[in-house]
Amino acid sequence: MNLEDKIVLTHKGCFNKECEKMYRENSKEVCALSVRKDYIHIIEIDVRKSKDGILYCYHGTLIQYWLYLVIPRIFSDIKKRYHIDTLEEILGVIPEDKIIVLDLKSKSITKADILNALKGKKYKKVILGNTSLSSVSFLERFNDMPEEFVKVMNGNIFCKFYDLAKLKDKNYKYFEVVFPFQVSKKIIDDVSRCGMEFRCAGLFFSSKESYWNKINKCNIKHVSSDFI
C-alpha cells in the first residue's frame, strides 16, 4: 500500500478502516481528525435532509438506511436517536483548502439547500453525488452552480452504459465504478479521454489485498480510505 502518488478519499469521513470502530461515521469528531492526516485529500460525507429542513450527516446500517431514515423525520428525533451532526457543524471543522464530497442521500435536497449550507465558504472543490440509479436525473437540479462545484457519477451496476461525453458536458468531473469486475483498462482509458477522473469504490472488495491488487494493476490514482 503506497499512498505517495494517490488521492485519498475519506469514506463517511473516516481516515482509515480502523477508525470506523472508534468514531461515529460522518461525525464532526472524525472529520476533524481526518483533515489533519497529510495523506487525506478529499473528505466525503453523507448528507440527508430532515422533515423540518435541516441538512445533517449520517448513513447508518442497511436497516436504518432503507427503513427508518428513508422517510424524512424531525431533526431533534434523529439527533436524539443517532447523535448526529448537522452539515453546518461538520463544515465548521473542514478547512477550505480541502476538497469535499457531498453524497446526497435525500431526494428533497435542493440547489438552494446546498448553496445556503456553503454560504461564505470557498472550498477548493465541492463534488456532488448521489448513489441511486436515478442519480443523473436527480443531479440535474444542481446545474449552473458556482465554478467550484462539480459532479461525480457514483458507481452502480449500470455505470458502464452511461455516455461519458454527455456526463462530461453535464459537469461530471469524476466517474466511479463500484464492483471489482467493472474495473478494466478500457473503461479507465475511456474516462480519461473524456476529461474525467476514474475512481474505484471499495464497497464490494473482499479484502485489502484484492483492492490494492486492482489499484496497483490498473494504476488507479484515486483510492478510498476503506482499505487504509
C-alpha positions as CSV (number, residue, x, y, z in Angstrom):
1,M,0.0,0.0,0.0
2,N,1.8,3.1,-1.3
3,L,0.0,6.4,-0.9
4,E,2.7,8.5,-2.3
5,D,1.0,9.2,-5.7
6,K,-2.6,8.6,-4.6
7,I,-5.5,10.9,-4.0
8,V,-7.2,9.5,-0.9
9,L,-10.9,10.0,-0.1
10,T,-12.3,9.5,3.4
11,H,-15.4,7.3,3.1
12,K,-18.1,8.6,5.5
13,G,-15.4,11.0,6.9
14,C,-13.2,8.2,8.2
15,F,-9.5,8.4,7.6
16,N,-8.9,4.6,7.7
17,K,-10.8,1.4,8.3
18,E,-9.9,1.0,11.9
19,C,-11.3,4.4,12.9
20,E,-14.8,3.4,11.9
21,K,-14.8,1.3,15.1
22,M,-13.7,4.2,17.2
23,Y,-15.7,7.2,15.9
24,R,-19.2,7.8,14.6
25,E,-19.4,7.9,10.8
26,N,-19.9,11.3,9.2
27,S,-19.3,12.9,12.5
28,K,-17.7,16.2,13.4
29,E,-15.1,14.4,15.5
30,V,-13.9,12.0,12.9
31,C,-13.8,14.7,10.2
32,A,-11.7,17.0,12.5
33,L,-9.2,14.2,12.7
34,S,-9.3,13.3,9.1
35,V,-8.4,16.7,7.9
36,R,-5.1,16.6,9.9
37,K,-3.9,13.5,8.1
38,D,-1.4,14.5,5.5
39,Y,-2.4,11.7,3.1
40,I,-6.1,12.7,3.0
41,H,-7.1,14.9,0.1
42,I,-10.9,14.6,-0.1
43,I,-13.5,14.5,2.7
44,E,-16.6,12.6,1.8
45,I,-19.8,12.8,3.9
46,D,-23.3,11.5,3.5
47,V,-25.9,14.3,3.6
48,R,-29.6,13.9,4.4
49,K,-32.5,16.4,4.9
50,S,-34.8,16.2,7.9
51,K,-38.5,16.8,7.8
52,D,-38.0,20.3,9.2
53,G,-35.5,21.2,6.5
54,I,-32.1,20.7,8.3
55,L,-29.2,19.1,6.5
56,Y,-27.4,16.5,8.6
57,C,-24.8,13.9,8.1
58,Y,-25.4,10.2,8.6
59,H,-25.6,6.9,6.7
60,G,-26.4,4.2,9.1
61,T,-26.9,0.4,8.9
62,L,-28.9,-1.1,6.0
63,I,-32.0,-1.3,8.2
64,Q,-31.6,2.4,9.2
65,Y,-30.8,3.5,5.7
66,W,-33.7,1.7,4.0
67,L,-36.4,1.7,6.7
68,Y,-36.1,4.3,9.4
69,L,-34.4,7.1,7.5
70,V,-36.0,6.7,4.1
71,I,-38.9,8.7,5.4
72,P,-37.9,12.3,6.4
73,R,-38.1,12.8,10.2
74,I,-37.9,15.7,12.6
75,F,-34.2,16.6,13.2
76,S,-34.5,16.5,17.0
77,D,-35.8,13.0,16.9
78,I,-33.0,11.8,14.7
79,K,-30.3,13.6,16.7
80,K,-31.6,12.0,20.0
81,R,-31.6,8.6,18.4
82,Y,-28.3,8.6,16.5
83,H,-26.3,11.6,18.0
84,I,-25.8,13.1,14.5
85,D,-24.2,16.3,13.5
86,T,-25.6,18.9,11.1
87,L,-23.8,19.6,7.8
88,E,-23.1,23.1,9.1
89,E,-21.3,21.7,12.2
90,I,-19.2,19.4,10.1
91,L,-18.2,22.0,7.6
92,G,-17.1,24.1,10.5
93,V,-14.1,21.7,11.1
94,I,-13.2,21.1,7.5
95,P,-10.7,23.8,6.2
96,E,-11.4,25.4,2.8
97,D,-8.2,24.1,1.3
98,K,-9.8,20.6,1.2
99,I,-12.0,19.0,-1.4
100,I,-15.3,17.9,-0.1
101,V,-17.8,15.3,-1.5
102,L,-21.4,15.6,-0.5
103,D,-23.1,12.3,-1.1
104,L,-26.7,13.5,-1.2
105,K,-29.0,10.8,0.3
106,S,-32.3,12.7,0.3
107,K,-34.1,13.5,-2.9
108,S,-35.7,16.5,-1.2
109,I,-32.3,18.3,-1.1
110,T,-32.3,21.4,-3.4
111,K,-29.8,23.6,-5.0
112,A,-30.8,26.4,-2.5
113,D,-30.1,24.0,0.4
114,I,-26.6,23.4,-0.8
115,L,-25.8,27.0,-1.6
116,N,-27.1,28.1,1.7
117,A,-25.1,25.5,3.6
118,L,-21.9,26.6,1.9
119,K,-22.6,30.3,2.0
120,G,-19.5,32.2,2.9
121,K,-17.2,29.2,2.3
122,K,-14.9,28.8,-0.7
123,Y,-13.7,25.2,-0.8
124,K,-11.0,24.1,-3.2
125,K,-13.7,21.9,-4.9
126,V,-17.2,20.7,-3.9
127,I,-18.2,17.4,-5.5
128,L,-21.9,16.5,-5.6
129,G,-23.0,12.9,-5.9
130,N,-25.9,10.5,-5.4
131,T,-25.8,6.7,-5.3
132,S,-29.3,5.9,-6.6
133,L,-30.0,4.6,-10.1
134,S,-31.7,7.9,-10.9
135,S,-28.6,9.9,-9.8
136,V,-28.1,11.6,-13.2
137,S,-31.6,13.0,-13.4
138,F,-31.6,13.9,-9.7
139,L,-28.3,15.8,-10.1
140,E,-29.7,17.9,-12.9
141,R,-31.1,20.3,-10.3
142,F,-27.5,21.2,-9.5
143,N,-26.7,22.6,-12.9
144,D,-25.4,26.2,-13.2
145,M,-23.6,26.1,-9.8
146,P,-20.6,28.3,-8.9
147,E,-17.3,27.1,-10.6
148,E,-16.0,25.1,-7.6
149,F,-19.0,22.7,-7.8
150,V,-18.7,19.6,-9.9
151,K,-20.4,16.2,-10.0
152,V,-19.4,12.6,-9.6
153,M,-21.0,9.6,-11.3
154,N,-21.3,7.2,-8.3
155,G,-20.8,3.6,-9.2
156,N,-23.8,1.3,-9.8
157,I,-24.4,-1.9,-11.8
158,F,-25.2,0.1,-15.0
159,C,-22.4,2.7,-14.8
160,K,-20.6,1.2,-17.8
161,F,-23.5,2.0,-20.1
162,Y,-23.5,5.8,-19.5
163,D,-22.5,8.1,-22.3
164,L,-19.2,9.6,-20.9
165,A,-19.2,12.6,-23.2
166,K,-22.7,13.6,-22.1
167,L,-21.7,13.2,-18.5
168,K,-18.7,15.5,-19.1
169,D,-20.9,18.1,-20.7
170,K,-23.1,18.0,-17.6
171,N,-20.2,19.0,-15.3
172,Y,-19.2,15.5,-14.2
173,K,-15.6,15.5,-13.2
174,Y,-15.3,12.1,-11.6
175,F,-16.5,8.6,-12.7
176,E,-16.7,5.8,-10.2
177,V,-17.3,2.1,-10.5
178,V,-18.3,0.0,-7.5
179,F,-17.9,-3.6,-8.5
180,P,-14.4,-5.1,-9.0
181,F,-15.3,-6.8,-12.3
182,Q,-16.2,-3.3,-13.7
183,V,-12.6,-2.2,-13.5
184,S,-10.7,-2.5,-16.7
185,K,-8.0,-0.6,-18.7
186,K,-10.6,0.2,-21.3
187,I,-13.0,2.0,-19.1
188,I,-10.2,3.8,-17.3
189,D,-8.8,5.0,-20.6
190,D,-12.3,5.9,-21.9
191,V,-12.9,8.0,-18.7
192,S,-9.6,9.7,-19.1
193,R,-10.1,10.5,-22.8
194,C,-13.4,12.3,-21.9
195,G,-11.6,14.5,-19.4
196,M,-12.8,12.9,-16.2
197,E,-11.0,11.2,-13.4
198,F,-11.6,7.5,-12.6
199,R,-12.4,6.2,-9.1
200,C,-12.8,2.7,-7.8
201,A,-15.0,2.3,-4.7
202,G,-14.1,-0.3,-2.1
203,L,-17.5,-1.5,-1.1
204,F,-17.6,-4.9,-2.8
205,F,-13.9,-5.9,-2.5
206,S,-13.4,-9.0,-0.3
207,S,-10.1,-7.9,1.3
208,K,-7.5,-5.2,1.5
209,E,-5.2,-7.3,-0.7
210,S,-7.7,-7.7,-3.5
211,Y,-8.5,-4.0,-3.5
212,W,-4.8,-2.9,-3.7
213,N,-4.0,-5.5,-6.3
214,K,-6.6,-4.0,-8.5
215,I,-5.5,-0.4,-7.7
216,N,-1.8,-1.2,-8.5
217,K,-2.5,-3.4,-11.5
218,C,-4.6,-0.7,-13.2
219,N,-2.6,2.2,-11.9
220,I,-5.6,3.9,-10.3
221,K,-4.8,7.2,-8.7
222,H,-8.0,7.7,-6.6
223,V,-8.4,5.4,-3.6
224,S,-10.8,5.1,-0.7
225,S,-9.9,5.1,3.0
226,D,-11.8,1.7,3.4
227,F,-8.6,-0.2,2.9
228,I,-6.0,2.0,4.6
